[in-house]
Amino acid sequence: MNTCETGHRNCSSSPAEEPLLPARVIDADPEHGDNIRILLQEDAGQQARYLALSHRWVSGPMPPWVTRRDNLQQRKLGISLNALPATVVDAIRVARSLGIKFVWIDSLCILQDSSEDWDIESSRMASIYANAYITLFADCGRDDDHGFLCHRNPYPSTHITFTAPDGGPVDIYLRKSSEDGTYKATQFASSQSDLETSHLSDRGWIFQERVLSRRILHFTQSKLYWECNEGTFGEDGYTVLKKGLRECGQHDLRFCKLSYGSIHSSVALPPGDFAQQWVRLVQAYSTLNLTKADDKLPAMAGLAAALHSRASADEGGRYFAGVWEKGLAQHLAWSITNTKPEAVHRVYQFYEYSDGSSGGRLEKDSTFVHPGQLSPRPPLYRAPSFSWAAVDGEISFHKLTKPCITFQGVKMDTPASNPYGKPNSIQMTVSSPLRQAWCCGPFEKDFHGAMAPRRAGYTPLYYYDTGLPFGYLLYDSSDDADARDVFCLKIGEPSYSGNIFLVLVRHGAAEAPVSWFRRIGLGYTRDKCSDFFEDAEAKTVTLV
Ligand SMILES: [Zn+2]
């Protein structure tokens, strides 16, 4: 803790003075005596150090110990630790041993039966975690009843010291490998797996808590890790220096963090950085699980707010449920992919021969999602169809070199308490070249009764008039596989030749105007058909 505070260059941008306490915080002062009590105080304006806790929520009925409207007044007077679960008690014990008086825990500091209070407090999440002196990660805590100061199962480790050829001392830390039982330098002994396999590593809500926290103390099954902007340090000497978010590949993205400076500095990000960071955050976030599907946008709200505050004048703009106004085309150019090994399929290129027969040739092993493997749309409205938050699955973005959509206006109904949370409705009007097309299901014969050239997992699209194939559709969900009459709205061109476009259907509701459309997927043109939009008129449409 002292090394981080005084010796880490990347951590020194932390504010010198103590932060404002969150609106409600637990007063864990040891002065409250043996009969330990916690005070919740709504004390705006007080500055002090505090700890935050990241822990695992288990779905099910609301546990009796959380703070609600009916017990808040009494809790301001005190709560016995005996009435609280092991994870909370452990957090208080750690705070006291570190000499830190205040602790923030969501289940105690947010009224769990008030959606209004929850909206307000979740919009403040960015600053609550960013301002915490340390965030405690209950990695080994299966649920709140099990605590995280648990019995540990450390890997046997040792270290050897010798003198290097230049005369300096060298320490090598070794750990017994779980794979072959030999001692290996800790860097190569899968130490990272402690964090990768933790009870917290795949939880959607934890994502922004990890990215935003200034310092994290991980309590894993085998040992303690300290994580800050300088790197990750195990208690046995295991060290990984921090990579910036931009240097990380897709797979280790969730273990990187935006540097504290990148989120909290008042200086605007350099041009292009905002969109690049956002796209990477969405991609990493989309691989995680949420207990409540409805939380998709709220669990990213803190990050959206924090990053937005650093957008340059040309980036960001208004926030439409995960999609930004400025650089709109790029933010719309997402599709569902799947990077998990079980999604690797063999891709065949199908051909139709002049004698009427057809055949295929193996092109490559590739990852794709067949329409039947996609998730259905959630039963309750979560976001407009043009937002990645409207559907479930891993997201990737297609880089546009020539974006071409014009934003015309928007009608939004979003909660005033949290503009980055779940909207009630959003209708966005845009203009761009629009062309009607026809599509057929993945295993159907086409317009001419033949199997047209197609790639497994990609649904072919056909010219509306001639019925000849011109491109492919990547569906957003399993719900729209029966769509036949579709509309293609160009959003831009990729670095290779061709077009990227939204595939739309008319909004189904009888009262909806004819210019209202709903997105069902993302499309692109085949190499030979990059002139598809050449004669298409720009049309003004409303996306819902
Ligand atoms: Zn540090």
Residues whose N, C-alpha, C, O or C-beta is under 5 A from the ligand:
A	BS01	ZN	C4 H8 C11 C228 N229 E230
